[in-house]
Amino acid sequence: LDGPAAGGRVRLYEPDWQDEPVDFLSAASAEFDATGVVRTARRCLAAVETADPALFVGVELASADDEARARPLDALG
């Protein structure tokens, strides 16, 4: 990482089921499935310090080579 090391408080939580971005998650799931390298994917909301919450998606890959790491990012554009 560039710059000095610093920390911040991050609050993680699940979205309210009524606010779940179902269309996005369905599309992302199909794109991840098509890559052939995503084993699992999980989502959460995270609020860093006083910032508004943002949706984060984490993936577990079937292999850890550089090409496999790039494919999920390429899939979502």
N, C-alpha and C positions, 0 to 999 in steps of 0.2 A: 504494500500500500504506500502511496505517496503521502508525504506530510507526516506531522507528528502523530503519535498514537494518542487517541482520545476515546473516551467511552460515552455512551448515552443509554438512557433507559428506553427499552423497547417493550411495549405491551402487546402480547399476542392473544388473539381470541378468534372464535369462529363467528362468521357472519350470522345474523339473524336469518332464520329459514325463509322469512318473507322477503328479505333483501338479497338472497342468494342469486348471483349472476348465472342463472341456469343456462341461458343460451351460449354465453361465453365458455362456460365449463364444458358443455356438450361439444362445442366446436374444437376446443383445445384437446379434449379427450380423443376425438377422431383424428386430429393432426398428430398427436403423440403416438397413437396406435399405428399410424401409417409410417412412422419413422423406423419402427422395428427395434428400437434401442431403449425405449422407456418401459421400465418394469412396473413402476407405480408412480402416481402423482398425488400430491396433497396440496390443499390450499388453506390459507389463513389470512386474517386481517392483522396488520401490524401498525402500531402508532409509535413513531420514534419521538421521544420527548413530547413536545406540544404540537407536533404536526398532525394533520388529519390522517386517519387510517388509510392504508393502501392495501390492495390485494396482492399477496405473494403466492406464487405457485412453485413448489419444490418437486423435483423429479428424482427418482432412483433409476440409474442406468444399468443396463445388462452388462456393459463393459465400460472401462474408464479411459479408453483411448481418446485422442484429440478429436477424431471424426465423430465419435459417438457423443462427445460433449457438445459439439456444435449443432447436431441435428435437431434437438428440441427447440433451440433458439431459432434456427432457420425455419422450422415448421410453423412457428407463430408469427414469423415475418419481422 
